[in-house]
Amino acid sequence: MNPEDPNRKPPCKREDALAVLKRLREGGHVAYFAGGCVRDSLLGLEAKDWDVATDAPPGRVRELFASTQAVGAAFGVILVRNGQSVVEVATFRADGDYEDGRRPSSVRFTSAEEDARRRDFTINGLFLDPLEDRIIDYVGGREDLAARLIRAIGAPAERFAEDHLRLLRAVRFAARFGFEIEPATAAAIASLANRVKGISPERIGDELRLMLTPPTRNVAWTLLWNLGLGREIFRFLPDLPQRVDFNRSIFLGLHSQRSITFGLALAAATLCVRLQAGDTLSLLTKPEISRSVRAMRQALRISNDESDEMAETLAGLEPLLQPQPPSLAQKKRFLARSTSPQSRLLMDAMAKIGLHAERIADLQPDLIELSKHEVAPPPLIDGDDLIADGLSAGPKFRRILDSVYDAQLEGRISTKEEALTLAKSI
């Protein structure tokens, strides 16, 4: 089981994992903390997971613990329930050939050193003996942590050919920790970037959720395109450019110390790519947004909620950024949208890179002031009121009710009688 997989088991506590490790030791086995928890501890970060690696084969692990689950026994992975945690216990292994660019066709159980050498990056190939407070490093991971480098273990091209997802994980780790990607490793990523097409859309989507929502998103976005991965991932977007102008990157303007939603990140990614092909407003029309959403669904298998958020975040901008300044009703309708906070962040980012900066600067004070008050009062009338007043139902109802509601939002009418009178005149 991948320790960085966002769909994996819940995090476990160090003390629960330590108790499991001690029981393995008492049973006569070698056992260490392994992987990401060791890396994060050495970086002074709080580890979210404490995984255990051991020379005990899966059957032996199940003998030693009362409550276990064999989620990947063929690969040496057993989940052990202990205390308040589920602890992942993996037997030291060496991998056979990778035939599908994802997982080995076979494994054999082996030593800690061989286990370290089959892992992806040196910073993830470290072990910790917590009983002796000793780091076991067979791959130079401590030196690369000190040098702030992401380096593939062994021959980079071989590591990436084994598991194509490592191409994206390298970018994610580099962005997350502010590390450089070691030149030979970066060159291998660039030369194998088209292998991204062999990764399932769901797995790509999972990586991008982890990459493009944290505050380090602009670093990740820049690396994706500099290494040739962006063009492969977003190949379904219309008018895809050969490269992205990072001076016009929405992610550059979307810099902050807080995370954002994935729907907003997808909207920003779409604008970043499509801006190279034309005017901003042409990308915010309903047909263009629909094309982009379909492309994202094809590339990443995003959820309905994520695609809806992406579409609504983009669609909210179109009436505000037209050549004609928006009316009071349009501004209130915008603020009433559930995605208006995301759209406002996107507008801020656009202004920071010089897109519609003057209009956005004019809008911001009004939006701030209006947001202090009720922007979506109940409509004075509805379709039933129109029918009761003698009007025949039909397509015109929507236009009539919208016009009447705009008048209500702008304070031109305030009673049901005034609303019905205006509806009749329309």
Wavefront OBJ file of the C-alpha trace (Angstrom):
o trace
v 0.000 0.000 0.000
v 1.320 3.381 -1.010
v 2.013 5.540 2.064
v 1.092 8.697 0.137
v -2.148 7.317 -1.341
v -4.966 9.735 -0.392
v -7.451 6.829 -0.343
v -5.484 4.683 2.080
v -6.240 3.795 5.696
v -6.695 6.537 8.344
v -3.509 7.865 9.992
v -2.158 5.974 12.972
v -0.541 7.180 16.176
v 3.166 6.732 16.787
v 2.642 5.033 20.126
v 0.333 2.430 18.580
v 2.806 1.729 15.773
v 5.648 1.549 18.285
v 3.792 -1.103 20.274
v 3.396 -3.169 17.100
v 7.081 -2.748 16.294
v 8.088 -3.862 19.802
v 5.901 -6.969 19.554
v 7.635 -7.917 16.286
v 11.009 -7.451 17.973
v 9.908 -9.602 20.910
v 8.907 -12.262 18.387
v 12.494 -12.407 17.145
v 12.165 -10.205 14.058
v 13.813 -7.117 12.632
v 11.364 -4.211 12.553
v 11.766 -0.516 11.724
v 9.660 2.518 10.985
v 9.851 3.085 7.245
v 9.296 5.617 4.486
v 7.421 8.871 4.789
v 7.245 8.992 8.582
v 11.040 8.785 8.799
v 11.469 11.459 6.140
v 8.995 13.832 7.774
v 10.517 13.358 11.229
v 13.972 14.240 9.917
v 12.503 17.347 8.285
v 10.954 18.397 11.587
v 7.422 17.813 10.279
v 4.593 15.987 11.993
v 4.301 12.530 10.458
v 0.738 11.570 9.562
v 1.463 7.855 9.421
v 3.825 5.476 11.142
v 4.391 2.452 8.957
v 6.393 -0.578 10.026
v 8.725 -2.670 7.845
v 9.888 -6.072 9.041
v 11.546 -9.331 8.029
v 8.526 -11.238 9.396
v 6.536 -12.757 6.503
v 2.808 -11.956 6.305
v 1.744 -15.249 7.865
v 3.975 -14.664 10.846
v 2.636 -11.114 11.316
v -0.878 -12.536 11.493
v 0.231 -15.064 14.083
v 1.663 -12.361 16.322
v -1.393 -10.085 16.367
v -5.000 -10.832 17.202
v -6.660 -8.335 14.864
v -5.264 -8.141 11.331
v -6.411 -7.589 7.778
v -4.560 -8.927 4.748
v -5.018 -6.036 2.327
v -1.971 -6.953 0.252
v -0.546 -10.186 1.583
v 0.880 -11.110 -1.834
v 2.949 -7.928 -1.609
v 3.718 -8.446 2.066
v 1.274 -5.884 3.483
v -0.832 -6.595 6.566
v -2.917 -4.086 8.528
v -2.716 -4.547 12.292
v -5.342 -3.031 14.556
v -3.745 -1.773 17.738
v -5.023 0.780 20.226
v -6.797 3.534 18.315
v -4.877 2.901 15.108
v -4.557 0.676 12.096
v -0.848 0.077 11.564
v 0.500 -0.929 8.178
v 3.098 -3.692 8.512
v 5.039 -4.557 5.353
v 7.519 -7.371 4.916
v 10.883 -6.372 3.414
v 10.608 -7.225 -0.263
v 12.269 -7.046 -3.671
v 10.076 -6.559 -6.737
v 9.940 -8.598 -9.908
v 9.312 -7.076 -13.334
v 6.760 -4.296 -13.706
v 4.639 -5.199 -16.728
v 1.883 -2.608 -16.516
v 3.704 0.536 -15.346
v 1.997 0.286 -11.997
v 2.832 -2.757 -9.867
v 5.310 -5.649 -9.916
v 4.221 -8.970 -11.398
v 5.837 -10.756 -8.437
v 7.716 -10.075 -5.201
v 10.095 -12.008 -2.996
v 10.682 -11.348 0.673
v 14.190 -10.190 1.435
v 16.387 -7.902 3.538
v 15.969 -4.294 4.645
v 18.669 -3.151 2.227
v 17.012 -4.688 -0.826
v 13.680 -3.294 0.313
v 15.161 0.194 0.477
v 16.670 -0.110 -3.007
v 13.362 -0.984 -4.701
v 11.664 2.203 -3.421
v 11.118 5.361 -5.477
v 13.210 8.236 -4.070
v 16.127 8.320 -1.684
v 14.262 10.478 0.834
v 11.581 7.757 1.018
v 14.068 4.889 1.388
v 15.034 5.509 5.015
v 14.383 3.329 8.067
v 14.280 4.345 11.720
v 15.050 2.050 14.637
v 13.092 3.879 17.378
v 14.419 1.660 20.149
v 18.014 2.671 19.428
v 17.093 6.052 17.902
v 19.108 5.124 14.817
v 18.564 5.924 11.118
v 19.305 3.107 8.676
v 20.195 4.578 5.280
v 21.197 2.344 2.360
v 20.426 4.829 -0.417
v 21.855 8.232 0.566
v 18.536 9.635 1.690
v 19.942 11.647 4.595
v 22.380 13.463 2.318
v 19.604 14.296 -0.136
v 17.368 15.559 2.661
v 20.187 17.850 3.786
v 20.813 18.963 0.192
v 17.033 19.376 -0.383
v 17.008 17.090 -3.404
v 14.498 14.676 -4.925
v 16.602 11.860 -6.383
v 15.436 8.534 -7.784
v 16.984 5.450 -6.223
v 19.238 3.718 -8.739
v 18.721 4.447 -12.447
v 15.968 7.097 -12.724
v 14.575 5.828 -16.028
v 14.182 2.350 -14.555
v 12.372 3.648 -11.469
v 9.905 5.642 -13.571
v 9.391 2.848 -16.088
v 8.417 0.550 -13.219
v 5.685 2.814 -11.878
v 4.656 5.749 -14.047
v 2.935 7.478 -11.134
v 6.396 8.231 -9.754
v 6.699 10.896 -12.468
v 3.991 12.884 -10.677
v 5.091 11.969 -7.164
v 8.495 13.517 -7.845
v 6.799 16.817 -8.657
v 4.529 16.603 -5.632
v 7.393 15.977 -3.220
v 9.530 18.721 -4.763
v 6.706 21.245 -4.449
v 5.633 20.145 -0.976
v 9.098 20.349 0.554
v 10.558 23.139 -1.597
v 13.221 20.749 -2.926
v 14.983 20.698 -6.290
v 14.674 17.632 -8.498
v 18.164 16.209 -9.064
v 19.225 16.805 -12.736
v 19.385 13.168 -13.864
v 16.034 12.483 -12.217
v 14.487 15.578 -13.847
v 15.895 14.594 -17.249
v 14.366 11.131 -16.927
v 10.975 12.630 -16.035
v 11.069 14.901 -19.081
v 12.085 12.069 -21.404
v 9.330 9.776 -20.092
v 6.592 12.394 -19.663
v 4.356 10.728 -22.255
v 4.134 7.669 -19.970
v 1.601 9.702 -17.980
v -0.930 8.571 -20.583
v -0.622 5.076 -19.149
v -1.720 6.162 -15.665
v -5.412 5.834 -14.855
v -7.239 9.193 -14.806
v -8.336 8.542 -11.225
v -4.738 8.177 -10.003
v -3.681 11.340 -11.856
v -6.606 13.164 -10.274
v -5.562 11.973 -6.816
v -2.034 13.311 -7.342
v -3.283 16.673 -8.615
v -5.584 17.050 -5.601
v -2.527 16.742 -3.390
v -0.435 18.964 -5.648
v -2.629 21.880 -6.727
v -4.638 22.624 -3.580
v -1.877 23.424 -0.991
v -0.099 26.805 -0.817
v 2.776 25.319 -2.895
v 0.458 24.870 -5.919
v 2.267 27.365 -8.156
v 5.560 25.505 -7.712
v 3.861 22.233 -8.630
v 2.132 23.814 -11.643
v 5.403 25.258 -12.925
v 7.232 21.945 -12.517
v 4.476 20.028 -14.299
v 4.882 22.163 -17.405
v 8.655 22.574 -17.260
v 9.024 18.788 -17.206
v 6.517 18.193 -20.012
v 3.923 16.545 -17.800
v 1.310 19.301 -18.010
v 0.833 18.908 -21.747
v 0.258 15.173 -21.344
v -2.123 15.474 -18.390
v -4.284 18.224 -19.901
v -4.095 16.945 -23.486
v -7.894 16.870 -23.788
v -8.315 20.619 -23.215
v -9.170 22.558 -26.381
v -6.441 24.684 -28.033
v -3.701 23.167 -25.888
v -0.491 25.223 -26.145
v 2.987 23.769 -26.483
v 4.006 25.588 -23.321
v 2.490 27.887 -20.720
v 3.597 31.475 -20.109
v 4.207 31.438 -16.367
v 3.933 35.223 -16.198
v 0.273 34.719 -17.140
v -0.294 31.803 -14.774
v -3.367 32.083 -12.587
v -1.530 30.002 -10.008
v 1.071 32.765 -9.781
v -1.662 35.177 -8.731
v -3.422 32.559 -6.616
v -0.624 32.529 -4.081
v -1.660 32.398 -0.447
v -0.818 30.614 2.768
v -4.003 28.567 2.728
v -5.225 25.621 0.732
v -7.923 25.931 -1.909
v -10.618 23.568 -3.131
v -9.932 21.252 -6.037
v -12.784 22.796 -8.034
v -11.075 26.179 -7.813
v -7.727 24.588 -8.710
v -9.305 23.026 -11.810
v -10.815 26.376 -12.811
v -7.397 28.010 -12.396
v -5.701 25.244 -14.383
v -8.227 25.647 -17.196
v -7.678 29.402 -17.369
v -3.895 28.966 -17.236
v -3.948 26.671 -20.244
v -6.683 28.345 -22.268
v -5.374 31.890 -21.753
v -2.561 31.081 -24.144
v -5.156 30.575 -26.868
v -7.359 33.646 -26.631
v -9.208 36.351 -24.738
v -10.358 35.594 -21.205
v -14.018 36.340 -21.827
v -14.288 33.882 -24.707
v -13.261 31.149 -22.277
v -16.013 32.053 -19.804
v -18.997 31.452 -22.077
v -21.241 28.496 -21.294
v -20.172 26.424 -24.356
v -16.459 26.946 -23.659
v -16.839 26.108 -19.987
v -18.737 22.942 -20.905
v -15.927 21.923 -23.271
v -13.341 22.432 -20.557
v -15.336 20.514 -17.943
v -15.743 17.576 -20.331
v -12.000 17.629 -20.956
v -11.222 17.599 -17.233
v -13.624 14.742 -16.631
v -11.952 12.766 -19.405
v -8.441 13.520 -18.131
v -9.019 13.104 -14.378
v -12.398 11.415 -13.783
v -13.310 14.222 -11.405
v -16.475 13.941 -9.326
v -19.747 15.671 -10.156
v -19.240 18.040 -7.218
v -15.755 18.980 -8.436
v -16.832 19.537 -12.032
v -19.850 21.572 -10.902
v -17.653 23.724 -8.676
v -15.165 24.258 -11.501
v -17.932 25.233 -13.954
v -19.759 27.527 -11.537
v -16.537 29.222 -10.417
v -15.757 30.126 -14.027
v -19.329 30.973 -15.045
v -19.719 33.482 -12.208
v -17.034 35.711 -13.713
v -18.499 36.218 -17.168
v -21.197 38.863 -16.363
v -18.775 40.806 -14.154
v -16.015 41.144 -16.728
v -17.984 42.178 -19.817
v -17.097 45.530 -21.457
v -20.284 46.992 -19.956
v -19.957 47.283 -16.133
v -22.274 44.889 -14.259
v -25.560 46.123 -12.840
v -26.371 46.084 -9.149
v -28.565 43.037 -9.743
v -25.734 41.183 -11.473
v -23.385 41.894 -8.584
v -25.948 40.676 -6.051
v -26.672 37.549 -8.121
v -22.945 36.885 -8.242
v -22.571 37.142 -4.457
v -25.553 34.824 -3.977
v -23.813 32.008 -5.873
v -22.399 29.255 -3.657
v -19.119 29.498 -5.587
v -18.697 33.265 -5.299
v -15.830 32.938 -2.756
v -13.908 30.780 -5.250
v -14.726 33.151 -8.117
v -13.514 36.123 -6.086
v -10.217 34.367 -5.364
v -9.899 33.673 -9.071
v -10.599 37.346 -9.860
v -7.950 38.448 -7.377
v -5.463 36.121 -9.041
v -6.349 37.453 -12.493
v -5.875 41.045 -11.372
v -2.457 40.237 -9.889
v -1.197 39.086 -13.290
v -2.772 42.007 -15.131
v -5.990 40.446 -16.436
v -9.015 42.779 -16.183
v -7.160 44.466 -13.351
v -8.952 47.833 -13.654
v -12.444 46.319 -13.720
v -11.693 43.997 -10.813
v -10.254 46.878 -8.775
v -13.490 48.818 -9.375
v -15.627 45.826 -8.418
v -13.956 44.839 -5.191
v -15.183 47.696 -2.946
v -18.763 47.183 -4.151
v -18.617 43.421 -3.587
v -17.190 43.897 -0.103
v -19.906 46.369 0.854
v -22.761 44.401 -0.721
v -21.666 41.189 0.983
v -22.428 42.810 4.340
v -26.145 42.845 3.481
v -28.830 40.493 2.183
v -28.091 39.755 -1.472
v -30.623 36.985 -2.151
v -34.040 37.944 -0.672
v -36.988 35.659 -1.498
v -38.566 36.668 -4.844
v -41.722 38.763 -4.525
v -43.529 36.570 -7.081
v -43.166 33.185 -8.733
v -44.703 31.344 -11.674
v -47.834 30.433 -9.755
v -48.455 34.119 -9.096
v -48.202 34.875 -12.812
v -50.678 32.131 -13.679
v -53.062 33.272 -10.953
v -52.868 36.769 -12.442
v -53.997 35.509 -15.830
v -50.710 34.925 -17.672
v -50.208 31.727 -19.687
v -47.285 29.517 -18.687
v -44.454 29.239 -21.183
v -40.785 29.899 -21.940
v -41.301 33.623 -21.390
v -41.904 33.020 -17.668
v -38.209 32.644 -16.948
v -37.374 35.935 -18.679
v -40.232 37.751 -16.932
v -39.346 36.426 -13.470
v -35.655 37.213 -13.961
v -36.443 40.781 -14.981
v -38.791 41.269 -12.053
v -36.265 39.817 -9.610
v -33.546 42.123 -10.977
v -35.837 45.073 -10.303
v -36.388 43.777 -6.767
v -32.628 43.386 -6.189
v -32.044 46.945 -7.398
v -34.765 48.388 -5.152
v -37.006 49.524 -8.017
v -39.917 47.496 -6.628
v -40.636 46.322 -3.082
v -44.132 44.817 -3.023
v -45.900 41.903 -4.680
v -48.327 44.278 -6.365
v -45.482 46.253 -7.922
v -43.893 43.015 -9.053
v -47.087 41.820 -10.776
v -47.561 45.186 -12.460
v -44.007 45.055 -13.812
v -44.500 41.425 -14.956
v -47.580 42.428 -16.974
v -45.746 45.313 -18.600
v -42.932 42.960 -19.665
l 1 2 3 4 5 6 7 8 9 10 11 12 13 14 15 16 17 18 19 20 21 22 23 24 25 26 27 28 29 30 31 32 33 34 35 36 37 38 39 40 41 42 43 44 45 46 47 48 49 50 51 52 53 54 55 56 57 58 59 60 61 62 63 64 65 66 67 68 69 70 71 72 73 74 75 76 77 78 79 80 81 82 83 84 85 86 87 88 89 90 91 92 93 94 95 96 97 98 99 100 101 102 103 104 105 106 107 108 109 110 111 112 113 114 115 116 117 118 119 120 121 122 123 124 125 126 127 128 129 130 131 132 133 134 135 136 137 138 139 140 141 142 143 144 145 146 147 148 149 150 151 152 153 154 155 156 157 158 159 160 161 162 163 164 165 166 167 168 169 170 171 172 173 174 175 176 177 178 179 180 181 182 183 184 185 186 187 188 189 190 191 192 193 194 195 196 197 198 199 200 201 202 203 204 205 206 207 208 209 210 211 212 213 214 215 216 217 218 219 220 221 222 223 224 225 226 227 228 229 230 231 232 233 234 235 236 237 238 239 240 241 242 243 244 245 246 247 248 249 250 251 252 253 254 255 256 257 258 259 260 261 262 263 264 265 266 267 268 269 270 271 272 273 274 275 276 277 278 279 280 281 282 283 284 285 286 287 288 289 290 291 292 293 294 295 296 297 298 299 300 301 302 303 304 305 306 307 308 309 310 311 312 313 314 315 316 317 318 319 320 321 322 323 324 325 326 327 328 329 330 331 332 333 334 335 336 337 338 339 340 341 342 343 344 345 346 347 348 349 350 351 352 353 354 355 356 357 358 359 360 361 362 363 364 365 366 367 368 369 370 371 372 373 374 375 376 377 378 379 380 381 382 383 384 385 386 387 388 389 390 391 392 393 394 395 396 397 398 399 400 401 402 403 404 405 406 407 408 409 410 411 412 413 414 415 416 417 418 419 420 421 422 423 424 425 426
